[in-house]
């Protein structure tokens, strides 16, 4: 299984109590596709950088999960049928970059900063 990060924008205009139910449906869909949810981060209501004709903001949720690679296509197809999801995107988290030690300069032998 690979690790993925899913960013979801929920369409809950005027229904603030619906957020919990929609997030539970997202988690169940991931588990049904053979995945395992690690973290759910509710980022709250945020304005869009560019407004659409009907929306100017959305409720953002970030989900980190593990799933087999074939599950992403299945989840994408399932989420297309969800009317409460405005947008979603799946990415693989970036690996952590190793910390490099500073090199000594040739002239002084001292470390650069």
LINLIN-V455049 format. One record per backbone hydrogen bond with DSSP energy under -0.5 kcal/mol. NH is the residue of the N-H (numbers start at 1). CO is the residue of the C=O. If there is no record, write none. Layout:
# LINLIN-V455049
{{NH	CO} {NH	CO}}
This chain:
# LINLIN-V455049
{{2	67} {4	65} {5	91} {6	63} {7	5} {7	89} {8	6} {8	61} {9	87} {10	8} {10	59} {11	84} {12	10} {15	12} {18	15} {19	16} {21	17} {22	18} {23	19} {24	20} {25	21} {26	22} {27	23} {28	24} {29	25} {30	26} {31	27} {32	28} {33	29} {34	31} {35	30} {36	66} {38	64} {39	64} {41	62} {42	40} {43	41} {43	60} {44	60} {46	58} {48	56} {52	55} {58	46} {59	10} {60	44} {60	58} {61	8} {62	41} {63	6} {64	39} {65	4} {65	63} {66	36} {67	2} {71	68} {72	69} {73	69} {74	70} {75	71} {76	72} {77	73} {78	74} {79	75} {80	76} {81	77} {81	78} {82	79} {85	82} {86	9} {86	84} {87	9} {89	7} {91	5} {93	91} {105	110} {109	105} {112	103}}
